[in-house]
Amino acid sequence: MTTVPADALGSAKETDDGLLEVHEQWMRQALDLAAEAYDADEVPVGAVVVADCKIIGSGFNRPIGACDPTAHAEMVAMREAAAGLGNYRLTGSTLYVTVEPCNMCAGALIHARIELLVFGALEPRSGAIRSTARVLENSSLNHHPRVVSGVLAEESAVLIRRFFKTKRV
Ligand SMILES: [Zn+2]
C-alpha cells in the first residue's frame, strides 16, 4: 500500500503488520495540514499528535505567518495538545509529521515525552532524527521515543518538491 521505497527510506518495515495502515491513516491528516501550509505559502509540513486513537493537537508549519521561528508543524501540534491536556508532558502520545523533524522539534518531543514519532520524508539537510544529528539516539537522554519513518514519504516529498519548484521560477 505504501509507495515508500523501503531500501531508500528504510523503515516503513519497522512497523508491525497492520500498524502501517493505522500510521498511514493519521499521516493523511498530517498531509492535509501540510497542504494548508502550502496554500499559506509556507514550507509544507503538517503534524498531528494522537493519543487514545484521537487527534489531540494539530498544526502546520507557519513561522513566516506567525512571525515565530519556533512555529514548526510539530511545535504547533504539541503546544495545542499540551494546552488541551493541561499538561506539559504528552506521555503515551504519538507525533505524526510529514517530514523528518529538525533539531528544535526533536528536542521538544523529548521534553514532551512523546512515546512514538512517525514521520514521512527524510530531510537531508536539517533532519535531526536520521539524516544529521540523530538527536534521539543521544545516550545521555533518559527518554528515547521510538521512531517509525518513511510513512507516506513520497506524498510528503512531492509536496515539498512542488513548493520549492514554484520558488525557483
Ligand atoms: Zn522543526
Boltz pocket constraint, residues with backbone or C-beta under 6 A from the ligand:
constraints:
  - pocket:
      binder: B
      contacts: [[A, 72], [A, 74], [A, 101], [A, 102], [A, 103], [A, 104], [A, 105], [A, 106]]
      max_distance: 6.0
